[in-house]
Amino acid sequence: MSTIEYSPPVLERTALSMRWSGIVTLHNENYVQGAHNDEHRCFAAESKNPNAGIDRSHFTVTVDDTLPLEDGAVVELSGYVTALNNGEEAVVHVYGALRQLSTIAVELSNFQVDVLNVTSRGIITEPRISKGNWSSLVVQHTVWITAWRAWRDYTAIYVDVGDVVIPKAVDLLAGVMVDLEGTLLEFSETGNMWAIHGHKCFRSDVIVRRDAVKGVPLVITSNDEATSLKSNCAYNVEGQVVARNGTSIIFTEANSTSIVDEAEIPVNSLLDTVLAQGLGRIVEWFVQDPDQGGYGQEVIKVLHRWLDSEHSRLIDFYAYYRLNPRITATLTGDALSVGNVICLRGNVVGHDSLSNAWGIEVRPLKTPSTCSGLIVSQLQTTEVQMAQRIAVCRRSRCKERNNPIAM
């Protein structure tokens, strides 16, 4: 395993480095012999950005800390990166002491595990590549690899979904040196390069209660260049939602975002208060057993679809809508038939973590002139560098339970 040095030994080249930082899970400790018969302590790690087109991307971490670490240890790290465009895994070189986090510390915190922040400096090689509603820059980085006694160049692609930043910059030309920040998105086999996402994102929770109180995590991001969202504040927000890779992401809209207050909001006041509105196709119908006698509720499983313009594909996901007899009594006999397209609105009352499907208690709805996406309300923001529809973002600190909420 080659080592990396960041003080350039010759004057005609300059280190144009990339640094990854974040909370990661380490696996498969091993030792690799370097070019000078020195051993390097290595671990396998993964990037799991919920906005990525693939479930996870793999990389290697090298450390010089001798701290004993079990397989699956969660640590906070920061290091420079070698990511040569030859198909090999990127290597994050971490020097100095590692900070290990306990399982309970991770569960009780708002940490985003395996979501890494990126800071870098590089030279633009391909400016303003546009596709749909997003643009990107290909940027060259340069590192000195001691074992090879040579400079090595590699490229990464910086993606601006929604055209928030790149189209508004006038000097992003080939050959220009730039300082960049973002969130590690995924490894792209096209060009064998890593993609970095430029949106600022926040962490929040939907508080629901079926068998027990549960905070369901969400990622909130804005499609606007100058988002008004800040950490640890309460907002009314609205925007499209997509449930993918085990996490739901909300893309907020500026004209429907407003601050509520900055005071602590009791968790109990947030229970089952999130509003949702969805347009989708019915794929399943069944009757749920009543909790205590009486009539069971009819439940429909509805397919929702979101356009991922970055990867030019449609993302399918599902939600379960529960309708009580007072609602179904107002419907025609075939209104809930499989294959029908339906628009419903109600309160979010549950979430299945295995399928990442929301449970929604339907309330009376007059057919609106427009019905699209999904609306949700009452959450909390915590910034995490990295989104159907959402409303009211409020503060809460609720430990997620292992048992999923029954639909």
N, C-alpha and C positions, 0 to 999 in steps of 0.2 A: 504494500500500500504506500503510495507516494505521499510525501508531506508537502505542505504548502507554506510559502513565506510571502509576506506582504510588503517588505521593504525592497524595492527593485534594485538589483545589483548593477544595472547599467542605466545610464541617463536617458537613452533614446526611447525607452518604453516606460509606461506608467501603469500601475495597477488600477484596473477598472473593475472593482470587486462587487460581489453580491453577498448579502448577509441574510440568513434566515433566523428568525427568533420565534419562540413560542413554547407551548406545553406539548410534549410528545410522549408517546408510549414506546419503550425500547424492548426489543426482542432479540433472541438468538445471538447472545454474546459470543464473539470469537476473536482470535488474534491472527493478524495477517502480517507476514514478513515483508519488510520494505526492501528497497533496492540496496540499502547499505546494511542488510542483515539485522535491522532493527524491527521490533515488533510494534504493531499498532492495535490498540483495543477498539473493536468495532461492534456496532449494533445495527440491526435492521429496524427501520422506522417507516411510517406511512403518512401521507398527506390525505386528509378526508374532508375536503372543502365541500359543503352541501350544495354549492352552486356549480360544481364540476360536472362534466358530461360523463365521467366514469366514476365508479364507486370509490377507488383509492389509487394512489400512485406511490411507488416504493422508492426509497433512497437509503443511503448508508450514513451512519453517524460515527465519527472517530473521536475518542476522548482521551485525555491524558490523566484524568482524575482516577484514582485507585479506589474510590468509594464502591463497596460491594453492592451490586444491584441484581435483584431477582428478575427473572423473565417477566415482562409485563410491567416493569417499574415505570412510573410516570415522573418525568423530570422537566424542569424548566431549563432551556438552553438557548444559546445564541452562538452562531459561528459563521465563518466565511465558507463559500460554496465553490466546489469544482464540479461543473456540469458539462463535460465535453459532449459534443454532438455526435457521438459514435455508438449510441445505443446502450452504453454502460450506465449503471446507476449513478446519480449525483452523490457527491460526498460532502457532508457538512463537517467541517473541522472545528471542534470545540476545545478550547484551551482554558485551563483553570477549573475551579471547583464547580461541580454540578449541584443543583438544588433539587432534591427529591421531594415529591409531594405525596402525602398519605392519601389513601382511598377516600377517607371521610372528608379530607380537605377539598378534594376535587368535587365530591358530591354536593357539598354545602356551598360551593363557590359558583361563580358565573364563568369559570374558565372554559374556553373552547379548546378541547383536547385534539391534537393532531391538525389544528388549523394554524398555519404559520404566517407571520408577517415577513415582508420582504422589503429591504432597503438596499439600493444599489446605485452605482454610477457606471455609465457606459456610453458608447458611441452609437448613434442611430445608423443602421445600415439599410433598413427599408421603412420609410416613413408612411404613415397614414394609409394602411391597408384597410379598405372599407368593405363591409359585407352586411347587407341589411341595415339594422339600426345599431351596429357596433363597429368600432375601428380598432386598429392595433398598430403597435410599433415593434419592429424587430431590432434588438439592441445587442451590440457586441460587448462582451466582457473579456478582460485579460487578467491572467494570473501567472505568477512565477512558481513553477513546480520544482522544488529543490532536487528531488530524486532524478529528474530528467535534465536538470540544469538548463532549463529552457522556458521561454514564455509559451503559454498555450492560450488560444482564443476560443471562446464559445459564445453562442448566441442564445437569447431567451426572447419570448414574445410577450409583450405587455398589452393586455386586452382591456378595452374601454367599452363595456356593455352599456348600450343606451346613448353612446356618443356624448358623454358628459364632459370630458376634458379635452381629448385630442383635437376635435374639430375647432375648438375655441383658441388653441395655441397657434401662433403664427410662425414660430421659428423652429418647428420640428422638422428639420431637413436632414437629409443624409449627411453624415460627417459631423453633426452637432453633438457635443457632449451633454448628457442630461443626468440629473439626479432623480430617482424614481422611488415611489413607495407603493405598496399594495399588499395583496394577500396571495399566497401560493395557491394556484388553481388546480393544475394537473400537469402530467407529463404527456406531451403530444408526440405520437410516433411520426407525424408529418414534420420532418426536419430534425427529429430526435431532440426536441428542445422543451424546456419547461415554460408553462404559461403562467403569467401573474395577472391577477384581477385587480382593477383599480378602485372598486367601490368601497366606501366606508360603510361598515355594517354595525348593527347593535344586537344585543341579546335581550330577549324578553321571555315572558311565560304567560300562557293561558291557564288560569286557575279553574279546575273543574272538580266536581265531587260526585262520584257514583258510590262506590264502596268505601272510598277514602278520599281525602283532599289530595290533589295532585297538581303539580306545576308542569305543564307541557312546554318544553323549550321551543323558541322560535328564533329565526334570524330575520332582522328587519334592515332593509336597505332602502335608499332613496334613489329615484331616477333623476334627481335634480343636482346641478353642479354645486350649489351652495345650500346643502340641507340644513334645516333649522333644528334637527334632532341633536340632543346632547345626552351624555350618560347621566343616569340617575335622575331623570325627570319624567313627568307624567304628561302624556299627550293624547289628543284625539287624532287618530290617523286612519287613513283608508287607502287601500291599494290591492292589486292582484296578488294572489297567493298561489304557490306551487308546492306540492309535497313530493320531495324527491330525495333519494339517498338517505332515508331515515329522518330527514329534517324538513320542516316547512319553512319557506322563505317568503317574505312579504315585500313587495315593491311599492313603497308609499308614494302618494301624490301630493305635491306641494299645496294645491288649492284646497285640500281636505285635511291638512295637518295643522293643529293648533295646540298650544300648551294648556294643560289643565291646572296644575299647581305644582309646587315643589315640596309639599308636605308628605310625610309617610302616610300611605294608604293601607288600612287594615286588610289582611288577606281575606277575611270573611266577607268583606264588601265586594270582592272580585269574583266570588264563587258563581259559576254558571252565568256570568253577565256578558260574555263575549257574543256578539251578534254575527251571524253568517248568512250570506245570500249566495245561492249557487244556481247556475244553469248547466244542465248536463243530461246525459242519457241514462235511463233506468236499465240496469243490467241484472238485477235480482230483486225479488219480492219475497218476504216471509213475515210471519207473525211471531213476535217476541212473547215468551211466557210472561204472564203478569207477576208482579212482585208479591202481591198479597190478594189473591182472589180477583174477581172482576174480569174484565175483558183485557186480552193482550193487545199490545200496540202493533200496528202494522209498520214494517221497516222496509225501506227500499235502499238498495246499494246503487249509487249514482256514479257514473263515469264523468270525470272532468278532464279537460285537455288544455294544455298550456304550450304556446309556441316558444321553443328555445331557438331564438334567432341566431345565437352565437354558433350553435352546432347544426342549424338548418334542419330541425326535427321537432316533432310533437312529443310532449311528455304527458303520458296518461297517469292519472291517479284517481283515488276513490274517496267517497264520503258516505256515511250511513245516515239517513234521515228517518227519524221516528215520528210517526203521525198518530195522535190519539183519536179515539172514536169521534170526537166532536169535529175534527178536521176531515176525516175520511167521509163522514156523513154528508159533507157538502160537495163531494166529488162525484163524477159520473162513474159508472161501473167499471169502465176500462181505462180510467185516468192513470192508474198505477201499473199498467201493463208493461212488461219488459220490452224495450225498444223505443218507448215514448221519450221525447225530450221534454223536460219539466223544469220550471223555475220555482224554487222554494226559499223560504227565509225562516230563521229561527235562532235559538241559543245553542252555543257549543256546550255540550254536557259530558263529553267523553272523548277518549283517544285510545286507539289501539297501537301500541308502540311497535308491534311486530310488522304490521302492514302500513304504518304511518297514515292511518285513516281516521278522520275526525267523525265524532258522533254528534248529530245536531237534532235538537228537539224542535220540530216544526211548529210555528204559530200561524194564526190566520194571515193569509196573504192575498191582497188584491193584485191581479196581474199588472206589473208595472209596464211602462212604455218601453223601457230597456231593462234587460236583466242579463248580466254577464258576470263572470268571475265569482269570487267568494268574499263576503264581508265579515270581518271579525272585530271584536272590541274589548278593551280594558286589559292592558299589558304593562310591562316595565322595560326600560331601555338600559342596556349596559354595552358600551362600545367594545367591538371585537375585531378590528381590521378585516375585511373580505371583499327572492324574495318571492289565484282568485282574489280577495279584497279584505282590508282590515281596518278596524276603528278603535280608538281609545287605547293608548299605550300607558300602562300604569305600573308603579313600582311594587314589587313583592319579593319576598325571600322564602321560597317554599321548597323543601327538599323533595326531589322526585322519588316516588316509591317504586319498588321493583315490580309490583303487581299491576298489570295494565287495567285501565278503567273498562268495566263492562259496557258494551254498547246497548 
